[in-house]
Each structure stands twice: as structure tokens, then as C-alpha cells.
């Protein structure tokens, strides 16, 4: 997981090549790397942008100097090992790492960077878990196991790893709501599990929106969470109406009192058609236990829509205004790609998103 991919550029950093006295118009990093091995240059990133590289001297020391008017997240890349630092003007940060024990690094001069060490340990564990999953997949495939079985097993393991990571990151972020370390934890959470932890992300954004008014990254995150809140887990699903193939008007609210899978799909959508057999299976298993499906087609061709309903044996209610991406329901639910689905509980609240494959069956088994 590349930390640099988690943030867009939010500050302009002027990278200086000469050493000088530290003042409140710049930050400095004084670093030392033990057992550097083949590492000769240390690279500093802001987001995906490389800000500069510093060579290790004969004592294995390196030095950076730059300008950060507002505190922001940076990545110090030592060989292949990334380290997260929060830098701001007026700080003299001391960094020490041993490449024989890269996770056991030291940082001082920046309280927030020191707090990030705990978060870094969680991230490092997760990265090792994901690497191990890849190695297990390759080994089991070489042993001749069935691909579908291996993928199912490893998906379950991955979901458990993500759940464990999410729990730790949420706890860390709530413990650090008064500083930016908590915010950067939430960015990791958003990258790894944005749907499963949506409620925690939305609640966190509301709590910190006034705490960091001048931090562009925080305010961008807050604005994004506010935009998705109406369709987030725990919110009442927006009501709408559309027409069945027979011309009857159906409202989403007509289905209150049961679990409803609001399924956005189209006849021309290959992944949608591949998922349909799974929805058909679960529909027949649970339709007498308080579950139904409302299919919303983003088709434009009526004949193709009706043929797909027949061919895929979709026996639940189907509606469409045949406006494709201009579908009123699709726009209401901010649909930009399909398949997309929302699980709605008997009270009309959104309780799940994009439950496909085994996840749909698991949800229904647990709730019905």
C-alpha cells in the first residue's frame, strides 16, 4: 500500500539544496540510517510528487530543508521502505532508522510524526499480510488447486485482515482527534475500507470539520464526506419512483417492511450479468423471509432490457426510465459505474453497499 497514493497535493513545497539555520519559515530533517546496505539516496515525497533526494554522506547521515506553511503529510522513502512524517515550518525533525530493523525507527522534533509511528506499525503489518496472501495464492495455484476455491479462501482472509486493520485505525484516529495523526489514520481507512467504515468516516469528518480550518486536506475530506453522507450507511435511502415494463409506477418506499437490494444494472453491463445468477439464487432463498430486490436498469434500449430480464430469469420488480446514465434514480444515487447496489433495511435505512458474491449471501444469512 503506497502512502503517497492516499493524498492529493495540498501544499507547494519549495525544496532547498543547501543547509542553513532553522527558522519559522522552513522545516528541516536531520536523518541517519544504520546498515544502509545498497541505499544511497533518501527521497522525500508530498503525495505522489517527488520533492527531492538527499544522498547519504560518509556517516550515513542525510539532510532535507523545505517550506510547509501548514502541516502536511510527507513520505520519506528509504530504499523501498516508506516512512510517514507530518512536517511544518519551525520544526527540526530528527529521524533515525536501521535497515536491519526498518520498523523500529525513531523520530523526534515532531509530536505528530512520533504518533504516526503507531499507525505505521499497523500499516506495515497489513502490508505484510497482503504480500503473504499473494504468495499463498501463487503457491496453491502451482499445487494445482481450483482457482475459485483458492480465491474464496484468500478473499475471506483478506476481509478479516481488513476488518482488523480498520478496527485498529478507527481506535487510533479517535484517540488522536486533536491532532493530524488521527486524520491521516482516517485517510488510510478510507483507502482500505471506504464502504465498510463509511459511518465512522462520516462521523469523524463532522467532528473535526472546525478543528483544522486552514488545512486544505482536512477540509477536502470533510467536504467529500458531507457530499456522500445522504447516501451513507445509516441514512434513510432517498425515495424515488419509476416505471415497470408494463408501465406501472413503483416507488422504493412501496417495499418498506422488508430488506430490499436496490440493484443498479443494465443489459449491456457484463459484470452486472455475471452477478445476476448470484442475486437470483439469493432471491429465491430469502424471498419468503423478508427479502426482495428492486432492479433499476440504466438501459436505453427497451428490447435489450426486456430480453435480459427474461434470459437472466429476473423475477423481481424491474423499473427504468430508459435514460441510461441520465437515469433520474441513478443520478439521485450518484451512480457513476455499475453494477452498484444498496441494501436497505425494513425501516428504509441503508445498511450495506455493493454486496456481491458471497457477501450478499452472508448478509442475508446473518440478518434473516
C-alpha positions in Angstrom: 0.0 0.0 0.0 1.7 3.2 -1.1 1.1 6.0 1.3 1.8 8.5 -1.4 -1.3 7.5 -3.3 -3.6 8.4 -0.4 -3.3 12.2 -0.7 -3.6 14.8 -3.4 -1.2 17.7 -3.4 -2.3 20.3 -0.9 0.7 22.5 -0.4 3.5 24.0 -2.5 6.8 22.9 -1.0 10.0 24.8 -2.0 12.8 22.3 -1.8 16.2 23.9 -0.9 19.5 22.2 -1.5 21.8 24.0 0.9 21.9 23.7 4.7 21.1 26.6 6.8 19.7 27.8 10.1 16.3 26.6 11.0 13.6 29.3 11.5 9.8 29.5 11.4 9.8 29.9 7.6 11.1 26.3 7.0 11.4 22.8 8.3 14.5 20.6 8.5 15.0 16.9 8.6 18.3 15.6 10.1 18.4 11.9 9.4 20.7 8.9 10.0 20.5 5.4 8.5 22.3 2.5 10.0 23.1 -0.6 8.0 22.0 1.2 4.8 23.3 -1.6 2.5 22.6 -0.6 -1.0 20.6 2.5 0.0 22.5 5.7 -1.1 19.7 8.2 -1.6 16.7 9.2 0.6 13.7 10.6 -1.3 11.1 12.9 0.1 7.5 12.9 -1.4 4.5 15.0 -0.9 1.6 12.9 -2.2 2.9 11.4 -5.5 5.3 14.3 -6.2 9.0 13.7 -5.6 10.3 16.8 -3.8 14.0 15.8 -3.8 16.6 13.3 -3.0 19.3 13.5 -0.4 22.5 11.5 -0.6 23.8 9.7 2.5 27.2 11.0 3.5 30.1 9.0 4.8 28.5 8.9 8.3 25.2 7.7 6.8 23.6 11.0 7.5 21.2 13.0 5.3 19.5 16.4 5.4 16.4 18.0 4.0 15.1 21.5 4.2 11.8 22.9 2.9 8.8 25.1 3.4 5.4 23.9 4.7 3.2 26.9 5.8 0.6 24.4 7.0 1.4 21.0 8.4 1.0 18.2 5.9 1.8 14.5 5.4 5.0 13.6 3.6 6.7 10.3 2.8 10.3 9.6 3.4 11.4 6.8 1.2 14.5 4.9 2.5 15.2 2.3 -0.1 11.8 0.5 -0.5 10.6 1.4 3.0 8.2 4.4 3.3 8.0 6.4 6.5 5.2 8.9 7.2 6.1 12.3 8.6 4.0 15.4 9.3 6.1 18.4 8.6 5.5 22.1 9.2 7.6 25.2 9.3 9.6 25.8 12.5 10.3 22.1 13.2 13.6 20.4 13.3 12.9 16.8 12.9 15.4 14.1 13.8 14.9 10.7 12.1 16.9 7.5 12.7 16.4 4.1 11.1 18.2 0.8 10.9 17.6 -1.1 7.7 18.1 -4.4 9.5 15.1 -3.4 11.7 13.3 -0.9 9.5 10.1 -0.8 11.5 12.0 0.1 14.7 12.7 3.7 13.7 12.9 6.8 15.8 11.6 10.3 15.1 11.7 13.4 17.3 11.0 17.1 16.9 7.5 16.5 15.6 4.9 15.2 18.0 2.5 14.3 15.3 5.2 12.3 13.3 6.0 10.5 16.5 2.3 9.5 16.9 2.3 8.3 13.3 4.8 5.6 14.3 2.0 3.6 15.9 -0.1 4.0 12.7 2.9 3.0 10.6 3.2 -0.3 12.5 -0.4 -1.1 11.8 0.1 -0.3 8.1 3.3 -2.4 7.9 1.6 -5.4 9.4 -1.3 -5.1 6.9 1.2 -4.8 4.0 3.0 -8.0 5.1 -0.4 -9.8 5.3 -1.3 -8.8 1.8 2.1 -9.9 0.5 1.7 -13.2 2.2 -1.7 -13.7 0.6 -0.2 -13.1 -2.8 2.5 -15.7 -2.1 -0.1 -18.2 -0.8 -2.2 -17.7 -4.0 0.8 -18.4 -6.2 1.8 -21.5 -4.2 -1.6 -23.0 -4.1 -2.2 -22.4 -7.8 1.2 -24.1 -8.6 0.0 -27.0 -6.5 -3.0 -27.5 -8.8 -5.8 -26.2 -6.5 -9.0 -24.9 -8.1 -8.8 -21.2 -8.7 -12.3 -20.4 -7.4 -11.6 -22.2 -4.1 -8.3 -20.5 -3.6 -9.8 -17.1 -4.4 -12.7 -17.6 -2.0 -10.3 -18.7 0.8 -8.0 -15.8 0.3 -10.8 -13.3 0.0 -12.1 -14.4 3.4 -8.6 -14.0 4.9 -8.2 -10.6 3.3 -11.6 -9.4 4.6 -10.5 -10.5 8.1 -7.2 -8.6 7.8 -9.1 -5.5 6.6 -11.5 -5.8 9.5 -8.7 -6.0 12.0 -6.8 -3.1 10.3 -10.0 -1.0 10.3 -10.7 -1.6 14.0 -7.1 -0.6 15.0 -7.2 2.5 12.7 -10.5 3.7 14.0 -9.3 3.4 17.6 -6.1 5.2 16.8 -7.9 8.1 15.0 -10.4 8.6 17.7 -7.6 8.7 20.3 -5.9 11.3 18.1 -8.8 13.6 17.1 -7.0 16.6 18.5 -4.1 16.2 16.0 -3.5 15.4 12.4 -2.3 11.9 13.1 -5.9 10.9 13.6 -6.9 12.5 10.3 -4.2 10.6 8.4 -5.4 7.4 10.0 -8.8 8.1 8.6 -7.3 8.6 5.1 -5.8 5.1 5.4 -9.1 3.8 6.5 -10.8 5.5 3.5 -8.3 3.9 1.1 -8.7 0.4 2.5 -12.3 0.1 3.6 -14.4 3.2 2.5 -17.7 1.3 2.4 -17.4 -0.9 5.4 -16.3 2.0 7.6 -18.3 4.7 5.9 -20.3 5.6 9.1 -17.1 6.0 11.1 -15.6 8.2 8.4 -18.7 10.4 8.1 -18.9 10.8 11.9 -15.2 11.7 12.1 -15.4 14.3 9.4 -18.3 16.0 11.2 -16.3 16.1 14.5 -13.1 17.6 13.1 -14.5 20.0 10.4 -14.0 23.0 12.6 -10.7 21.8 14.2 -8.4 22.3 11.3 -10.0 25.2 9.3 -6.8 26.1 7.4 -5.8 22.6 6.4 -6.8 22.0 2.8 -6.6 18.2 3.0 -8.8 18.1 6.0 -11.4 20.4 4.5 -11.4 18.5 1.3 -12.0 15.3 3.2 -14.8 17.0 5.2 -16.5 18.3 2.1 -16.3 14.8 0.4 -17.8 13.1 3.5 -20.6 15.7 3.6 -21.4 15.0 -0.1 -21.7 11.3 0.4 -23.5 11.4 3.8 -27.0 11.4 2.3 -26.2 8.0 0.7 -24.0 6.7 3.5 -24.7 3.6 5.7 -27.2 4.5 8.4 -29.0 7.2 6.4 -32.6 6.8 5.1 -32.5 5.8 1.4 -33.8 8.6 -0.8 -37.2 7.7 -2.2 -38.0 7.8 -5.9 -40.4 6.3 -8.5 -40.0 4.9 -11.9 -41.9 2.6 -14.3 -42.0 -1.1 -14.8 -42.0 -2.7 -18.3 -45.8 -2.7 -18.1 -46.0 1.0 -17.4 -46.8 0.8 -13.7 -45.3 3.3 -11.3 -43.3 1.8 -8.4 -41.8 3.7 -5.5 -38.9 2.5 -3.5 -40.9 3.2 -0.4 -43.6 0.8 -1.6 -41.2 -2.0 -0.4 -40.9 -0.9 3.2 -41.1 -3.6 5.8 -38.6 -5.9 4.2 -34.9 -5.9 3.2 -34.5 -4.5 -0.3 -31.5 -4.9 -2.5 -31.6 -1.8 -4.7 -29.7 -3.1 -7.7 -28.5 -0.7 -10.5 -27.6 -2.7 -13.6 -28.1 -2.8 -17.4 -28.4 -5.4 -20.1 -25.1 -4.1 -21.7 -23.1 -4.4 -18.5 -21.1 -7.6 -18.5 -20.2 -7.6 -14.8 -23.9 -7.0 -14.0 -25.0 -10.0 -16.0 -22.3 -12.1 -14.3 -23.6 -11.2 -10.9 -27.3 -11.8 -11.8 -27.2 -15.6 -11.1 -26.0 -14.9 -7.6 -28.8 -12.4 -7.0 -31.3 -14.9 -8.5 -30.1 -17.6 -6.1 -30.3 -15.4 -3.0 -33.7 -14.0 -4.1 -35.2 -17.5 -4.2 -33.5 -18.5 -0.9 -34.8 -15.5 1.1 -37.8 -14.1 -0.7 -40.2 -15.7 1.8 -38.1 -14.5 4.7 -38.5 -10.7 4.2 -36.1 -10.0 1.3 -36.7 -8.7 -2.2 -34.9 -6.9 -5.0 -35.7 -3.8 -6.9 -33.8 -3.7 -10.2 -33.1 -0.2 -11.7 -31.9 -0.6 -15.3 -29.6 2.0 -16.9 -30.6 0.8 -20.3 -31.7 2.9 -23.2 -32.8 0.0 -25.5 -36.1 -1.3 -24.2 -36.0 -4.5 -26.1 -32.5 -5.3 -24.8 -33.6 -4.6 -21.3 -36.6 -6.9 -21.6 -34.6 -9.7 -23.2 -32.0 -9.5 -20.4 -34.7 -9.8 -17.8 -36.1 -12.9 -19.5 -32.7 -14.5 -20.2 -31.4 -14.0 -16.7 -34.7 -15.0 -15.1 -35.0 -11.8 -13.0 -38.4 -12.4 -11.3 -38.3 -9.3 -9.0 -39.6 -5.9 -9.8 -37.8 -4.1 -12.6 -38.0 -0.4 -13.3 -36.3 2.1 -15.7 -36.8 5.4 -17.4 -34.6 4.2 -20.2 -32.3 7.2 -19.9 -29.1 5.3 -19.4 -26.6 7.5 -17.4 -29.2 10.3 -17.3 -31.5 8.0 -15.2 -33.2 10.1 -12.6 -32.7 7.3 -10.0 -29.1 6.8 -11.0 -28.4 10.5 -10.6 -30.2 10.6 -7.2 -27.9 7.8 -6.0 -24.7 9.2 -7.7 -24.3 6.2 -9.8 -21.2 6.5 -12.0 -20.4 2.8 -12.5 -22.4 -0.4 -12.5 -23.1 -2.9 -11.0 -23.9 -0.8 -7.9 -26.3 -1.8 -5.1 -27.6 -0.6 -1.8 -29.1 -2.9 0.9 -32.0 -1.2 2.6 -33.5 -2.4 5.8 -37.2 -2.7 6.7 -37.2 0.9 8.1 -35.8 2.3 4.8 -32.2 2.8 6.1 -29.1 2.0 4.0 -27.3 -0.8 5.8 -25.0 -2.1 3.1 -23.4 -1.2 -0.2 -22.2 -3.3 -3.2 -22.9 -6.6 -1.5 -21.9 -9.1 -4.3 -21.0 -12.7 -4.4 -20.6 -14.4 -1.0 -21.0 -11.0 0.8 -24.7 -10.9 -0.3 -25.4 -14.4 1.0 -23.5 -13.7 4.2 -25.5 -10.5 4.9 -28.8 -12.2 4.3 -27.9 -15.3 6.4 -26.9 -13.0 9.3 -30.0 -10.8 9.2 -32.7 -13.2 8.0 
